[in-house]
Amino acid sequence: MKTFENIERPTKQEQETALASYDALNAMLNELDIDAPEIEIEETGQKIKIPLRALKLLAKILEATSKGQPISIVPIATELTTQAAAEMLGCSRPHLVALLESGEIPFTKVGKHRRVRFEDVKNYKAKLRQNRKAILVEMMQGDEEYGLYDS
């Protein structure tokens, strides 16, 4: 997986440009009904066909940039090292290895090294988030039943 070491937050000027571009692109996307619209680069006059999904992704990138959020794009089929997967989950590498060995997250071995698919880590993280939310709802309902919240 190719990574960029110098990912930085967008500057204020980049945020403003991204916001204006996002608003214009988002409005245009709502009017499109073709799979590969053509865009034109004003400075060169060159026209390029872009898949509609790529333009929608660009809109999401511009939206995040306008909010000052740095962006990272990872192909879905990317395989991660155990260290990269642990960083994505916010846990230690030994804890991640325990999750892998217990079958919580699927993995493959390349020689002695474990590899984890990005999509599997993302799905596990989403499952954790759902579990936490369910536990919070359960706790809040219990507190309400015991009258710990004022009406």
Phi, psi and omega in degrees: 000130178276129178235156177252123184282337187253047177288125183235159174293145178296148176288168179300319180295319178296323178297315180296317178296317180297320180297314179296318180293319180298312180303315181293315182294317180298318178297319181292321181298327179292338181265345184282143175223025177240157185282332183221079179294158180255132176246159180237134175273112187302317185295327182252344183077004182283136178255138183226134173274131182235132175301141182302323178298323179293322178293324177293323176295318177301320178299319179294321178296316179296321179298313179295318179298321180295337179267004178082015182269130174291154185242144172223132179245128182233124175300140185302320185280005182298137174261136182253152169286165179296326179294315180295320179295319178297318178297321179296323180274346181075035179229176179281159178296317177300323178295317179299316179301320177297320177297319180295311184293332179277354178089005180296323180230128178292152178206166174235162177247135173243100188067236178267354187264138176272142175233139183237133178288138178307315183299321179293321177294317179299317179295320178297318179297320178294321178297318177300316181297318179296318179298317179298318181296317180297319179294318178297317179298317179298318179296318180295320178296320177297317178297320179294319179298323179275002177074027181278351176251139175282144180271000000 
